[in-house]
Amino acid sequence: MASKLIRIASYEAENKLELSLRQAFDLLESKLRLPFPLTIPNPQEYSHLNQAILFGVLIEPHFAKIHIKHLHAIVIDGYQLFLNLLVGIVNELYGKLADSVKDQLIWVTKEMIDVSAVDIDSLLVCLLRQIVGADFSDGNLWLCFELVSLCLSKWDCLLQEEPLVLTSALYTFLRLLADHCRVVSNPKLEMLRQVEIEFCVKMLREQFCLSLKIGRDLVRLLQDLVHVPEFKSIWKDLVLNPSEFRTADFSDISQLYCTRTSSRYFLLRITPEMETQLRFLLTHVMLGSQKRYQTWFAKKFLLGPERESLVVDIVRFICCAHHPSNEIIQSNIIPRWAVIGWLLKYCRKNYIEANGKLALFYDWLFFNEKVDNIMNIEPAMLLMVCSLPKYIDFTHSLLEFLLLLVDNYDLDHKNIIVGGVSSAFNTLFQKGVVHSLDVLTHCDGLSPSIRERLQNLLLNSQGKVPKDLLPVDLPGHSMQSLSLPDVSCMGSPTPSPKEQLICEGEDGLSTRAVVASVPVLDNSVITSTLNDVSGDNEVDAIERLVENIGEMIKESYTRGLQTLEDILLKIVNQCNQRPTSNTICSEDLLSKIANEFESNGYQLFTSLGSLPDIVERDDEIGSATALITRTFIFSQHERIQEILLLWTRNGFPVGARLLSYASRLAYEAYAAGCLGNSVAVANVSESGMPLLAYHFDGYFNFLNRRKGDSSETFVSASEMNEKSIANLVDSAFTAYRCFLLSSRTILHKETDTFPSKLLFSDLKDCSDWKRIRKKNLFCNIFCYLSNLSISEEGIIRLLIEKLDYADLTEMQFEIGLKKFSLFGDNPKLIFHLIKNSLNWNCLEQHKFWGLVRSELSVSEVQVEKIILEFFCSGEIDVNLSAIAVGGLLTLCSSCAPTPELVSTIVSLPNNLFQDFAAAALATWAASNTSMLFDSLTEFAEKLKNKSADSTFLNSTEIGINQSAILWLLNYFNAQGMNASNVFSNFCPNI
């Protein structure tokens, strides 16, 4: 049956919304005719009536007024249900609606305005969003005309009831006018332009106070219309005569500049279908796989002589209305900056490209950290940085455009713009979006004039310019190159901004390119620093390096790291060459190192919970903390350990940082296929695992620098294999274990703190960090630190608290595969843990027993000992022990009915939970009947012979559980068997 509401092809499935409306109409059609029933409908009938009436209004224009009167008669919710149905039709079906239905849709919208229906503003906004920008088809122009006419005809009502809808309409029609006024050869547009101009001028002249709610983007929209006479006068008054608007709170255009535009306005120029496709692209499509999605999107929405002007609206939407979660930012999903780069490259007309760049940078011009969102300005910065060096011309054009805006956008308010752009750069640096502004200010590929203008901008701003934290123009290294997605050249995957790439150095060898978060240590600088002090006494040389480290940090963060590495290696090398009674690195010197870094904006061993939740600002890679951690792991030297213990004594969370580093290293090594899988070790730097690559590179640097000028051959990546990488991971946890033991001996000797308690403390700090992979953290400690973690109540309870059900299920799989153990093989320790768990809350106990069952069902632990100990402990409480007893029963069902286990179950005491033994036997009878009765027979024979060979009890002392005997009796009777022979063996003990 052909639909009267929508146009669909024969092969298309029926739309559920249309089907529900049609079925309601067919069911109630007789009740929609006069006279109407006088009964009051129940909620379900009311819902169906609303559906039927709406369908009738849309497909029966000649009965529309009758249907609306019927609606007025029954309405009990302020028309909210009816409006929600209308909104659903507009959002889901508008493009498929028949023309006559669209006419009725506008008519019924006007009716709803007249009765001030609840949520009428939502319906009007949905209709405004159906207007497609730069689309000059008859249907689209008709919708423009109808909606702008509606706004004028219902002006008073809307102004009184829903004034903010008028601001949405103003934003929409100002933006549409920019396209409509560029086309002069289309007679259909003339009348539409006049009506649009009439409405917009009316809003700006009569309701300027309301228009101000749009914010700074109102200025951007008016700029495109300054050539239109009616708007030229408005622009003149806006700039020169603000009092003409008769708004007491408005005295200068700068007030608009400082008002951020709400993201809801940017949604107005993106149709719901376009929004859905863009959000899918930005939340599901992997970087490198986007070509077909972008090609489809371009053909669907951007194909047409004028349609590319939509790029401006899409850029504003991506910057200001789509803010990805941290999970997506840290993944390999195509980032926002890459999509924006593709869109700007797509522009063929210069004025559209310029407007697209303005849309990208507009919030930069007036940025105020207290008002604006850093996510609005982040894409532009990453687009400029990540285009280097391969697309340096693109970076150059963007930076040049930004500087032109600073110099020319508004000369009368240039101070505001300079402050805004400077604040944007400064905030992006401080929040860790980039680790240095040097990537732009010292990029040799950019023209000297651009670099000079940028440096002057930053130096002359009110905010002090942060020192360079990351020189990227070091010899033999380059900034990471990222391919901009382009519809014309997208055959090969585009690498992620987080990936570590391999680039060719001057010597022809592959060297790891760097992301802005990973400083590269220049060996030439290191060598010169070492040579400067080679002739001095080693202790004096170290002290001199410590004295100079502050100046090195101020010069550049990288030089500071190089000096710190020199200090650490000199300590290791000197102590290896000859013992010394001198204090190599006193507490004062260590305090100076920490203070110098802190005075330059970096705190050593920051607590994990205080680290910024931004993937580009990764403190575990390329930082001073990471460098110290890495050096200690490589050397495991007592002097470096003493340094860490001194910092621990001063309140630095060194242990937690060491544990986090080791755990992440293990995770990345496993994820990269370096543990247990065949791997090309030379390609570790390409693995997309940044810490593994950082640790790997540091390992070679450490070994080779310790060899110094000796004749030994330098170590290279080719000498590494899978076992070597596994040893690197092992050594990280070994170093942490050594640190714990020393920490206990030196720092906690008076309190007699066990290492497992120190591990628990560090583990708790780590698990509170949002970015850490908690499941991998716990798995790693049970793999590599089993002697400190197995059957430790605090650690297991923390694991249960921090992991969700999905992680716990994955962990149960790994336990079942015997990758690690949580409980070990000591039944007494396990029983003690079970006994303590009786005081946990119910949720914790259920999670705990899931883990117990997963491990003990595949382990060699004698489960029968644990069960007997539990039921014979005399401390069973029917309420406290219920979950544990259920867990033991489930555990029994997971274990095979061995003679030892069956004999224990049959001989359990007759106290609380009397049916436990019968339930266990019944479970085995269903799953493993043969083995159960073999075990029962063996047990019966031992009783008959009064053998003392029972593993747990002397047979003369065995009492048979009553529920077990009753179950056996019932079972044999049900099977039609004579149980007398079997029971004769049990009789003395029953």
Buried (B, 14 or more C-beta within 10 A) or exposed (E): EEBBBBBBEEEEEEBEBBEBBBBBBEEBEEBBEEEEEEEEBEEEBBBBBBBBBBBBBBBBBEBBEBBBEBBEEBBEEBBBBBBBBBBBBBBBBBEBBBEEBBBBBBBBBEBBBEBBBBBBBBBBBBBBBBBBBBBBEEBBBBBBBBBBBBBBEBBEBBBEBBBBBBBBBBBBBBBBBBBBBBBEEEEBBEEBBEBBBBBBBBBBBBBBBBBBBBBBBBBBBBBBBEEBEBBEBBBEBBBEEBEBBEBEEBEEBBBBBBBBBBBEBBBBBBBBBBBEBBBEBBBEBEBBBBBEBBEEBBEEBBEBEBBBBBBBBBBBBBBBBBBBEEEBBBBBBBBBBBBBBBBBBBBEEEEBBBBBBBBBBBBBBBBBBEEBBBBBBBBBBBBBBBBBBBBBEBBBBBBBBBBEBBEEBBEEBEEBBBBBBBBBBBBBBBBBBBBBBBBBBBBEBBEEEBBEBBBEBBEEBEBEBBBBBBBBEBEBBBBBBBBBBBBEEBEEBBBBBBBBBBBEBEEEEBBBBBBBBBBBBBBEBBEEBBEBBEEEEBBEBBBBBBEBBBEBBBBBBBBBBBBBBBBBBBBBBBBEEEEEEEEBBBBEBBEBBBEBBEEBEBBBBBBBEEBBEBBBBBBBBBBBBBBBBBBBBBBBBEBBBBBBBBBBEBEBBBBBBBBBBBBBBBBBBBBBBBBEEEBEBBEBBBBBBBBBBBBBBBBBBBBBBBEEEEEEEEBEBEEBEBEBBBEBBBBBBBBBBBBBBBBBEBBBEEEEBBBBBBBBBBBBBBBBBEBBBBBBBBBBBBBBBEEBBBBBBBBBBBBBEBBEEEBBEBBBEBBEEEEBBBBBBEBEBBBBBBBEBBEBEEEBBBBBBBBBBBBBBBBEBBBBBBBBBBBEEEEBEEEEBBBBBBBBBBBBBBBBBBBBBBBBBBBBBEEEBBBBBBBBBBBBBEEBEEBBBBBBBBBBEBBEEEEEEBEBBEBEEBEBBBBBBBBBEEBBEEEEEEBEEBBEBBEEBE
